[in-house]
Amino acid sequence: MTPQLDAIGIVASDMAASLAFYRRIGLDIPAGADTAPHAEATLPNGLRVLWDTEETIRSFDPEWTRPTGGGERIGLAFRCDSPAEVDAVYTDLTAAGYQGHLKPWDAVWGQRYAVVLDPDGCGISFFADAA
């Protein structure tokens, strides 16, 4: 059998804050997960996104430490239906207090692209094919 990508894991320093961010962009995360040590959501294509608290990771990997020096924990990219949706998502998230990293722009590779930081400082990209 060839290994198949089944899930993307996120280590959250504040589970509730992390889940609030991902709920705001449309992930269906169980309501009671905010205080759990582990949470997950299954995307429409079957791929799962998993969240674990730092304490959970340390429970089986005692040597784990939070990344430092600007290294990101993950990088996720979300396809939007249109360039206008990229702008709207960026505006919604930054208006809600999340930190914009790269304002929407028309990238040379033919996409409208923007990046917002999640509560753990991970760059989350939003893109759509250019009109």
PyMOL commands that set and color helices and strands:
alter all, ss='L'
color gray80, all
select helices_A, chain A and resi 15-24+31-35+54-60+83-95
alter helices_A, ss='H'
color red, helices_A
select strands_A, chain A and resi 7-12+38-42+48-53+76-79+100-106+111-117+123-129
alter strands_A, ss='S'
color yellow, strands_A
deselect
rebuild
show_as cartoon
